[in-house]
């Protein structure tokens, strides 16, 4: 794809993400999206055949953006639990700063409206958390009887809930505080009886 076409496609995705984040999938129209993206309907239809296809592209772009940002943290020399905390904080900051992340997350929560399977990003995060928790067990950073598979599911479910409740009650203004509080509750459970 030529650079100009790539730039147009990304502009459409960014415009769509902003509209979806603000008013949701059901209320968004392609006219709203073209206005926000600053493109013609022809340019939009060149890249996307429907609102559903565009919503799926926003979710895909959101996940790619988060994974790219997270790769540096996962590849760092930090201890595994510190990596998990940093990943949560990075994601929380992106929820505040990145329109594509805001739009993608809202669409994930509304996926039944456009019959989309959005399990992939959750499975990726659960898998990453499980790998880091296994490392933490091996390194004695957490208690040796921890079940990394079970705890990773609990962690991602808790983190998702923290985001949702922060959005509902405070328009995400307190999301970073709530993420830190989540970890204040989780760390003692992880470390109880650990050899650290």
Wavefront OBJ file of the C-alpha trace (Angstrom):
o trace
v 0.000 0.000 0.000
v 1.351 3.413 -0.934
v 2.174 5.774 1.928
v -0.674 8.149 1.056
v -3.190 5.288 1.157
v -1.726 4.087 4.475
v -2.028 7.603 5.905
v -5.646 7.866 4.734
v -6.501 4.467 6.198
v -4.981 5.449 9.540
v -6.819 8.799 9.474
v -10.107 6.933 8.955
v -9.308 4.540 11.831
v -8.366 7.435 14.136
v -11.502 9.396 13.220
v -13.657 6.310 13.732
v -11.990 5.570 17.067
v -12.782 9.074 18.315
v -16.417 8.815 17.219
v -16.867 5.308 18.649
v -15.221 6.384 21.930
v -17.556 9.363 22.262
v -20.926 7.983 21.162
v -20.537 4.229 20.771
v -20.990 1.867 17.852
v -24.786 2.066 17.661
v -24.934 5.854 17.519
v -21.997 6.344 15.134
v -22.629 6.946 11.455
v -20.202 6.766 8.569
v -20.967 10.450 7.931
v -19.804 11.279 11.491
v -16.648 9.276 10.871
v -15.798 10.875 7.523
v -16.247 14.340 9.050
v -14.048 13.503 12.037
v -11.402 11.848 9.847
v -11.451 14.673 7.294
v -11.926 12.279 4.377
v -14.557 11.721 1.718
v -16.985 8.799 1.798
v -15.185 7.496 -1.283
v -11.884 7.421 0.622
v -13.562 5.641 3.531
v -15.186 3.030 1.261
v -11.876 2.486 -0.544
v -10.530 1.030 2.710
v -13.639 -0.240 4.536
v -16.864 -1.707 3.181
v -18.959 -1.225 6.347
v -19.128 0.274 9.812
v -18.581 -3.212 11.232
v -15.382 -3.703 9.233
v -14.198 -0.308 10.443
v -14.990 -1.184 14.067
v -12.971 -4.394 13.747
v -10.073 -2.393 12.277
v -10.174 0.010 15.239
v -10.026 -2.918 17.688
v -7.162 -4.484 15.733
v -5.236 -1.191 15.610
v -5.858 -0.616 19.320
v -4.492 -4.039 20.221
v -1.463 -3.582 17.946
v -0.729 -0.202 19.552
v -0.924 -1.643 23.072
v 1.192 -4.681 22.149
v 3.863 -2.481 20.573
v 4.020 -0.301 23.684
v 4.034 -3.340 25.952
v 6.836 -5.139 24.089
v 9.459 -2.763 25.490
v 8.239 -3.405 29.048
v 8.083 -7.190 28.583
v 11.573 -7.186 27.064
v 13.082 -5.070 29.849
v 15.248 -6.377 32.690
v 12.670 -5.480 35.354
v 11.450 -8.246 37.683
v 8.305 -9.984 36.334
v 5.848 -8.452 38.826
v 7.226 -4.983 38.101
v 6.647 -5.696 34.394
v 3.005 -6.604 35.084
v 2.470 -3.429 37.097
v 4.157 -1.353 34.372
v 1.988 -2.979 31.679
v -1.186 -2.082 33.596
v -0.021 1.485 34.154
v 1.011 1.844 30.483
v -2.408 0.655 29.365
v -4.126 2.986 31.830
v -2.152 5.935 30.493
v -3.080 4.990 26.928
v -6.739 4.966 27.966
v -6.257 8.604 28.937
v -4.091 9.704 25.995
v -4.775 7.546 22.922
v -8.048 7.944 21.003
v -7.519 4.615 19.212
v -7.212 2.836 22.558
v -10.288 4.645 23.909
v -12.322 3.719 20.838
v -11.054 0.156 20.701
v -11.887 -0.523 24.328
v -15.390 0.909 24.033
v -15.958 -1.233 20.939
v -14.684 -4.309 22.785
v -17.310 -3.745 25.456
v -19.994 -3.232 22.772
v -18.918 -6.132 20.523
v -22.296 -7.882 20.709
v -23.749 -4.936 18.768
v -21.758 -5.995 15.698
v -21.306 -9.735 16.368
v -17.544 -9.651 16.820
v -15.310 -12.151 18.585
v -13.062 -9.929 20.695
v -11.508 -12.676 22.798
v -8.089 -12.461 21.095
v -6.723 -9.418 22.946
v -7.917 -10.816 26.289
v -6.294 -14.179 25.546
v -3.044 -12.378 24.649
v -3.026 -10.416 27.908
v -3.895 -13.482 29.988
v -1.074 -15.414 28.296
v 1.429 -12.588 28.866
v 0.396 -12.292 32.528
v 0.667 -16.046 32.990
v 4.188 -16.141 31.507
v 5.300 -13.293 33.777
v 3.716 -14.921 36.826
v 5.476 -18.226 36.029
v 8.771 -16.322 35.894
v 7.913 -14.633 39.191
v 7.284 -18.047 40.807
v 10.566 -19.401 39.408
v 12.468 -16.358 40.696
v 10.863 -16.515 44.155
v 9.202 -13.126 43.657
v 5.773 -14.540 44.551
v 4.598 -17.424 46.697
v 5.583 -20.838 45.324
v 2.046 -22.300 45.436
v 0.613 -19.599 43.152
v -1.396 -20.909 40.180
v -0.173 -18.564 37.388
v -2.957 -19.591 34.965
v -5.751 -18.928 37.455
v -4.219 -15.732 38.807
v -3.613 -14.301 35.317
v -7.321 -14.693 34.491
v -8.227 -13.033 37.796
v -5.740 -10.202 37.158
v -7.053 -9.405 33.668
v -10.672 -9.598 34.850
v -9.875 -7.267 37.761
v -7.977 -4.856 35.541
v -10.856 -4.789 33.036
v -13.304 -4.095 35.858
v -11.146 -1.301 37.248
v -11.143 0.393 33.827
v -14.894 0.012 33.366
v -15.840 1.299 36.815
v -13.428 4.224 36.491
v -15.025 5.083 33.140
v -18.581 4.853 34.508
v -17.978 6.722 37.767
v -15.252 9.220 36.887
v -14.873 9.345 33.074
v -11.489 7.635 33.673
v -10.091 10.656 35.531
v -9.081 8.366 38.411
v -8.016 5.332 36.361
v -4.322 5.541 37.324
v -5.175 5.817 41.018
v -7.550 2.855 40.735
v -4.903 0.758 38.956
v -2.417 1.533 41.743
v -5.031 0.617 44.362
v -5.741 -2.667 42.566
v -2.065 -3.571 42.869
v -2.000 -2.538 46.547
v -4.618 -5.251 47.132
v -3.040 -7.822 44.819
v 0.599 -7.663 45.871
v 0.070 -9.020 49.401
v -1.922 -11.934 47.972
v 0.893 -12.704 45.525
v 3.646 -12.462 48.090
v 2.066 -14.155 51.100
v 4.631 -16.733 52.198
v 6.930 -15.944 49.235
v 10.664 -16.295 49.721
v 11.354 -12.638 48.915
l 1 2 3 4 5 6 7 8 9 10 11 12 13 14 15 16 17 18 19 20 21 22 23 24 25 26 27 28 29 30 31 32 33 34 35 36 37 38 39 40 41 42 43 44 45 46 47 48 49 50 51 52 53 54 55 56 57 58 59 60 61 62 63 64 65 66 67 68 69 70 71 72 73 74 75 76 77 78 79 80 81 82 83 84 85 86 87 88 89 90 91 92 93 94 95 96 97 98 99 100 101 102 103 104 105 106 107 108 109 110 111 112 113 114 115 116 117 118 119 120 121 122 123 124 125 126 127 128 129 130 131 132 133 134 135 136 137 138 139 140 141 142 143 144 145 146 147 148 149 150 151 152 153 154 155 156 157 158 159 160 161 162 163 164 165 166 167 168 169 170 171 172 173 174 175 176 177 178 179 180 181 182 183 184 185 186 187 188 189 190 191 192 193 194 195 196
